[in-house]
Amino acid sequence: MENNNELSDEQFWKGKIKQHWKAFMVLIIAGACMMIGAIIVFIWFMNISPIGNFGQYSIDFWTLNDVVLFMIFSFLWELLFLSR
């Protein structure tokens, strides 16, 4: 039998979100900005890289090799920026 003093997981997280709503909103806005930035970097990368044939390819021309290479380059660029 469950103790009445214990909250369910849903009630616990609802209470925490209500208590820290400002930080939660900052987290949501930061996540949205990161997604927009990732899309912009992806488009920029396709226009300047040999993987995107310097802007002549679109996504439907990509092979699995191109996708893996892009993920590796993205990871390395992220490490470069985060290590500074």
PATIDREN-967847 format. One line per field, with one value per residue: residue in one letter; residue number from 0; z, x, y of N, C-alpha, C in turn. Coordinates in nm, 2 decimals, padded with zeros to 4 digits. Each point is the difference from the previous one (the first is absolute). Layout:
BEGIN
residu	(a|...)
num	(NUM|...)
n_pz	(Z|...)
n_px	(X|...)
n_py	(Y|...)
ca_pz	(Z|...)
ca_px	(X|...)
ca_py	(Y|...)
c_pz	(Z|...)
c_px	(X|...)
c_py	(Y|...)
end
This chain:
BEGIN
residu	(m|e|n|n|n|e|l|s|d|e|q|f|w|k|g|k|i|k|q|h|w|k|a|f|m|v|l|i|i|a|g|a|c|m|m|i|g|a|i|i|v|f|i|w|f|m|n|i|s|p|i|g|n|f|g|q|y|s|i|d|f|w|t|l|n|d|v|v|l|f|m|i|f|s|f|l|w|e|l|l|f|l|s|r)
num	(0|1|2|3|4|5|6|7|8|9|10|11|12|13|14|15|16|17|18|19|20|21|22|23|24|25|26|27|28|29|30|31|32|33|34|35|36|37|38|39|40|41|42|43|44|45|46|47|48|49|50|51|52|53|54|55|56|57|58|59|60|61|62|63|64|65|66|67|68|69|70|71|72|73|74|75|76|77|78|79|80|81|82|83)
n_pz	(00.00|-00.07|00.04|00.07|00.07|-00.07|-00.08|-00.09|-00.10|-00.06|00.12|00.02|-00.13|00.01|00.12|-00.05|-00.10|00.08|00.08|-00.10|-00.02|00.07|00.08|00.01|00.01|00.08|00.06|-00.01|00.03|00.09|00.03|00.00|00.07|00.07|00.00|00.02|00.09|00.04|-00.03|00.06|00.10|00.00|-00.01|00.09|00.08|-00.04|00.03|00.10|00.02|-00.02|00.12|00.00|-00.05|00.10|00.06|-00.07|00.12|00.01|00.10|-00.10|-00.02|00.13|00.02|00.05|-00.09|-00.08|00.04|00.00|-00.12|-00.03|00.05|-00.06|-00.12|00.02|00.03|-00.10|-00.07|00.05|-00.01|-00.12|-00.02|00.04|-00.07|-00.07)
n_px	(00.08|-00.04|00.10|-00.10|00.11|00.01|00.07|-00.09|00.06|-00.12|-00.05|00.10|00.00|-00.13|00.02|00.10|-00.07|-00.11|00.08|00.05|-00.11|00.07|00.06|-00.12|-00.04|00.10|-00.02|-00.13|00.02|00.09|-00.09|-00.10|00.08|00.03|-00.12|-00.04|00.09|-00.05|-00.12|00.02|00.07|-00.11|-00.08|00.06|00.00|-00.13|-00.01|00.08|-00.06|00.10|-00.05|-00.03|00.12|00.04|-00.11|00.05|00.02|-00.11|-00.08|-00.08|00.11|-00.03|00.12|00.00|00.09|-00.07|-00.10|00.06|00.05|-00.13|-00.04|00.10|-00.02|-00.13|00.03|00.09|-00.09|-00.10|00.08|00.02|-00.13|-00.03|00.11|-00.05)
n_py	(-00.12|00.10|00.07|00.06|00.00|-00.11|00.08|-00.01|-00.07|-00.02|-00.02|-00.08|-00.05|-00.01|-00.05|-00.07|-00.03|-00.02|-00.07|-00.06|00.06|00.09|-00.09|-00.06|00.12|00.03|-00.11|00.03|00.13|-00.04|-00.10|00.09|00.08|-00.11|-00.03|00.13|00.01|-00.12|00.04|00.11|-00.07|-00.08|00.10|00.07|-00.11|-00.02|00.13|-00.04|-00.12|-00.08|-00.02|00.13|-00.04|00.07|-00.06|-00.10|-00.06|-00.08|-00.01|00.00|00.08|00.01|-00.06|-00.13|-00.01|00.08|-00.07|-00.12|00.04|00.04|-00.12|-00.06|00.07|-00.02|-00.12|-00.01|00.06|-00.08|-00.10|00.04|00.03|-00.12|-00.03|00.11)
ca_pz	(00.00|-00.02|00.10|-00.05|00.00|-00.12|-00.12|-00.12|-00.08|-00.07|00.09|00.05|-00.10|-00.02|00.11|-00.03|-00.12|00.05|00.09|-00.08|-00.14|-00.08|-00.06|-00.09|-00.12|-00.06|-00.06|-00.12|-00.09|-00.04|-00.09|-00.13|-00.06|-00.04|-00.12|-00.11|-00.03|-00.07|-00.14|-00.08|-00.02|-00.10|-00.14|-00.02|-00.03|-00.13|-00.11|-00.01|00.01|-00.11|00.02|-00.07|-00.13|00.01|-00.02|-00.12|00.04|00.11|00.09|-00.07|-00.06|00.10|00.02|00.14|00.03|00.03|00.13|00.10|00.00|00.06|00.15|00.06|00.00|00.10|00.13|00.02|00.01|00.13|00.10|-00.02|00.06|00.15|00.07|00.01)
ca_px	(-00.08|00.07|-00.01|-00.07|00.09|00.08|-00.06|00.03|00.10|-00.06|-00.03|00.13|00.06|-00.08|00.03|00.13|-00.02|-00.06|00.10|00.11|-00.05|00.09|00.11|-00.06|-00.03|00.13|00.04|-00.07|00.05|00.13|-00.01|-00.05|00.11|00.10|-00.06|00.01|00.15|00.05|-00.05|00.08|00.13|-00.01|-00.02|00.13|00.10|-00.03|00.04|00.14|00.09|00.01|-00.10|-00.12|00.05|00.00|-00.13|-00.07|-00.07|-00.10|00.00|-00.04|00.12|00.10|00.00|00.03|00.14|-00.01|-00.07|00.10|00.11|-00.05|-00.02|00.14|00.05|-00.07|00.05|00.13|-00.02|-00.05|00.11|00.09|-00.06|-00.01|00.12|00.06)
ca_py	(00.12|00.13|00.10|00.12|00.12|00.00|00.05|-00.07|00.06|00.11|00.11|00.05|00.09|00.12|00.10|00.05|00.10|00.12|00.07|00.05|00.03|00.09|-00.08|-00.09|00.08|00.03|-00.13|-00.02|00.09|-00.04|-00.11|00.04|00.08|-00.09|-00.07|00.09|00.01|-00.12|00.00|00.10|-00.05|-00.11|00.06|00.07|-00.10|-00.06|00.09|00.03|-00.12|-00.09|-00.10|00.05|00.05|00.14|00.06|-00.05|-00.12|00.01|-00.11|-00.13|-00.05|-00.05|-00.14|-00.02|00.04|00.14|00.02|-00.03|00.10|00.12|-00.02|00.00|00.14|00.08|-00.04|00.06|00.15|00.03|-00.01|00.12|00.12|-00.02|-00.01|00.13)
c_pz	(00.00|00.12|-00.05|-00.01|-00.13|-00.12|-00.12|-00.08|-00.07|00.09|00.04|-00.11|-00.03|00.11|-00.02|-00.11|00.05|00.09|-00.08|-00.14|-00.08|-00.06|-00.10|-00.14|-00.07|-00.07|-00.13|-00.11|-00.05|-00.10|-00.14|-00.08|-00.05|-00.13|-00.13|-00.04|-00.07|-00.14|-00.08|-00.03|-00.11|-00.14|-00.04|-00.05|-00.14|-00.11|-00.02|00.00|-00.12|00.02|-00.07|-00.14|-00.01|-00.04|-00.12|00.04|00.09|00.08|-00.08|-00.08|00.09|00.01|00.15|00.04|00.02|00.13|00.11|00.01|00.05|00.15|00.06|00.00|00.10|00.14|00.02|00.01|00.14|00.10|-00.01|00.07|00.16|00.07|00.02|00.13)
c_px	(00.09|-00.02|-00.06|00.09|00.09|-00.08|00.02|00.11|-00.06|-00.02|00.13|00.06|-00.09|00.03|00.14|-00.01|-00.06|00.09|00.11|-00.04|00.09|00.12|-00.05|-00.03|00.14|00.05|-00.07|00.04|00.14|00.00|-00.05|00.11|00.10|-00.05|00.01|00.14|00.05|-00.05|00.08|00.14|00.00|-00.01|00.13|00.11|-00.02|00.05|00.15|00.09|00.00|-00.11|-00.13|00.03|-00.01|-00.13|-00.08|-00.09|-00.11|00.01|-00.02|00.12|00.10|-00.01|00.02|00.14|00.00|-00.06|00.10|00.11|-00.04|-00.01|00.14|00.05|-00.08|00.05|00.13|00.00|-00.05|00.11|00.10|-00.06|-00.01|00.13|00.07|-00.02)
c_py	(00.12|00.09|00.12|00.12|00.00|00.05|-00.09|00.08|00.13|00.12|00.06|00.10|00.12|00.10|00.06|00.10|00.13|00.08|00.07|00.04|00.09|-00.08|-00.09|00.08|00.03|-00.13|-00.03|00.10|-00.03|-00.12|00.04|00.08|-00.10|-00.08|00.09|00.02|-00.12|00.00|00.11|-00.04|-00.11|00.06|00.07|-00.11|-00.06|00.10|00.03|-00.12|-00.09|-00.11|00.04|00.05|00.15|00.07|-00.05|-00.12|00.05|-00.13|-00.13|-00.06|-00.07|-00.15|-00.02|00.04|00.15|00.04|-00.02|00.10|00.13|00.00|00.01|00.15|00.08|-00.03|00.07|00.16|00.03|-00.02|00.12|00.12|-00.02|00.00|00.13|00.06)
end
